[in-house]
Amino acid sequence: MKFKDFLAGILTGVAAGIVVGKVIDRVDPNVPADSVLKTIKDSFKEEGPIDGSWIVMKPEPFQNNVIKMTVYRGGISRIKNGELEQFEFAANSSTGTVVELTKI
């Protein structure tokens, strides 16, 4: 095998990998819902243990005044000072950033 053939094979593989990566990003630009939930749970755990959590795996449309995006909806519950606290959240499905947090 000649060095040129070897180098051409490697460059072709790298180029194909880049193209496939770009196509996959276009197909599903969303952060996985379970990853978003884990990040939010970790933030709540800094203040103490959590009792339960949930997230809707399918993004839904969200509008806050003029801002439109798709979000994951979910919730967290915890016991704080002997009382149950419950929160619902909306997290941007593309970035995972919490855009709404409501204590219920």
MILO-824794 format. One record per residue (C-alpha): x, y, z; residue number from 1. Coordinates in Angstrom, 2 decimals, m for minus. Layout:
+---------+---------+---------+------+
|      xx |      yy |      zz | resi |
+---------+---------+---------+------+
|       X |       Y |       Z |  NUM |
...
+---------+---------+---------+------+
! end
This chain:
+---------+---------+---------+------+
|      xx |      yy |      zz | resi |
+---------+---------+---------+------+
|    0.00 |    0.00 |    0.00 |    1 |
|    1.36 |    3.38 |   m0.96 |    2 |
|    1.44 |    6.25 |    1.47 |    3 |
|   m0.72 |    8.36 |   m0.89 |    4 |
|   m3.44 |    5.71 |   m0.90 |    5 |
|   m3.31 |    5.45 |    2.88 |    6 |
|   m3.51 |    9.23 |    3.31 |    7 |
|   m6.38 |    9.46 |    0.80 |    8 |
|   m8.29 |    6.83 |    2.77 |    9 |
|   m7.83 |    8.68 |    6.05 |   10 |
|   m8.86 |   12.02 |    4.56 |   11 |
|  m11.93 |   10.44 |    2.96 |   12 |
|  m12.93 |    8.93 |    6.31 |   13 |
|  m12.51 |   12.23 |    8.15 |   14 |
|  m14.52 |   14.10 |    5.50 |   15 |
|  m17.31 |   11.51 |    5.63 |   16 |
|  m17.39 |   11.75 |    9.43 |   17 |
|  m17.76 |   15.52 |    9.30 |   18 |
|  m20.57 |   15.34 |    6.73 |   19 |
|  m22.46 |   12.67 |    8.69 |   20 |
|  m22.09 |   14.73 |   11.89 |   21 |
|  m23.57 |   17.81 |   10.20 |   22 |
|  m26.49 |   15.79 |    8.83 |   23 |
|  m27.25 |   14.31 |   12.25 |   24 |
|  m27.23 |   17.78 |   13.83 |   25 |
|  m29.78 |   18.96 |   11.26 |   26 |
|  m32.03 |   15.96 |   11.80 |   27 |
|  m32.40 |   16.43 |   15.58 |   28 |
|  m30.96 |   19.67 |   16.94 |   29 |
|  m32.47 |   19.06 |   20.40 |   30 |
|  m30.60 |   18.23 |   23.57 |   31 |
|  m31.85 |   14.85 |   24.90 |   32 |
|  m34.67 |   15.34 |   27.43 |   33 |
|  m33.06 |   13.05 |   30.02 |   34 |
|  m29.88 |   15.14 |   29.86 |   35 |
|  m31.89 |   18.32 |   30.49 |   36 |
|  m33.65 |   16.71 |   33.46 |   37 |
|  m30.35 |   15.53 |   34.94 |   38 |
|  m28.90 |   19.05 |   34.73 |   39 |
|  m31.95 |   20.56 |   36.44 |   40 |
|  m31.96 |   17.86 |   39.13 |   41 |
|  m28.26 |   18.49 |   39.81 |   42 |
|  m29.00 |   22.20 |   40.31 |   43 |
|  m31.78 |   21.42 |   42.80 |   44 |
|  m29.60 |   18.87 |   44.62 |   45 |
|  m27.17 |   21.67 |   45.50 |   46 |
|  m29.84 |   22.95 |   47.93 |   47 |
|  m30.78 |   19.52 |   49.27 |   48 |
|  m32.26 |   16.17 |   48.28 |   49 |
|  m35.11 |   15.94 |   45.79 |   50 |
|  m38.15 |   13.72 |   46.23 |   51 |
|  m39.17 |   13.19 |   42.61 |   52 |
|  m38.88 |   14.49 |   39.07 |   53 |
|  m40.43 |   14.11 |   35.63 |   54 |
|  m40.05 |   15.45 |   32.09 |   55 |
|  m42.10 |   15.22 |   28.90 |   56 |
|  m39.81 |   13.65 |   26.30 |   57 |
|  m41.44 |   15.41 |   23.32 |   58 |
|  m40.73 |   19.15 |   22.86 |   59 |
|  m43.72 |   21.47 |   22.61 |   60 |
|  m44.14 |   25.06 |   21.35 |   61 |
|  m43.60 |   27.83 |   23.90 |   62 |
|  m44.03 |   31.59 |   23.69 |   63 |
|  m42.99 |   34.13 |   26.30 |   64 |
|  m44.06 |   37.55 |   25.02 |   65 |
|  m42.24 |   37.81 |   21.66 |   66 |
|  m39.86 |   34.87 |   22.12 |   67 |
|  m40.92 |   31.62 |   20.43 |   68 |
|  m39.14 |   28.30 |   20.90 |   69 |
|  m39.73 |   24.63 |   21.62 |   70 |
|  m39.37 |   23.45 |   25.20 |   71 |
|  m39.42 |   20.36 |   27.35 |   72 |
|  m41.87 |   20.60 |   30.26 |   73 |
|  m41.14 |   18.92 |   33.55 |   74 |
|  m41.27 |   19.11 |   37.31 |   75 |
|  m39.30 |   18.60 |   40.51 |   76 |
|  m40.54 |   17.93 |   44.04 |   77 |
|  m38.60 |   18.07 |   47.29 |   78 |
|  m39.11 |   18.25 |   51.02 |   79 |
|  m37.79 |   21.49 |   52.52 |   80 |
|  m38.23 |   22.35 |   56.19 |   81 |
|  m40.66 |   19.46 |   56.52 |   82 |
|  m42.96 |   20.72 |   53.76 |   83 |
|  m43.41 |   19.50 |   50.20 |   84 |
|  m42.26 |   21.97 |   47.54 |   85 |
|  m43.15 |   21.39 |   43.90 |   86 |
|  m41.82 |   23.19 |   40.84 |   87 |
|  m42.69 |   23.03 |   37.17 |   88 |
|  m40.23 |   24.12 |   34.52 |   89 |
|  m39.89 |   24.74 |   30.81 |   90 |
|  m36.43 |   24.20 |   29.30 |   91 |
|  m35.34 |   25.21 |   25.81 |   92 |
|  m35.12 |   21.96 |   23.84 |   93 |
|  m32.17 |   23.20 |   21.75 |   94 |
|  m29.95 |   24.38 |   24.60 |   95 |
|  m31.38 |   22.87 |   27.79 |   96 |
|  m31.62 |   26.32 |   29.39 |   97 |
|  m34.50 |   26.77 |   31.84 |   98 |
|  m36.74 |   29.54 |   30.49 |   99 |
|  m39.52 |   29.25 |   33.07 |  100 |
|  m39.60 |   27.96 |   36.65 |  101 |
|  m42.80 |   28.09 |   38.67 |  102 |
|  m43.38 |   27.01 |   42.27 |  103 |
|  m46.79 |   25.35 |   42.56 |  104 |
+---------+---------+---------+------+
! end
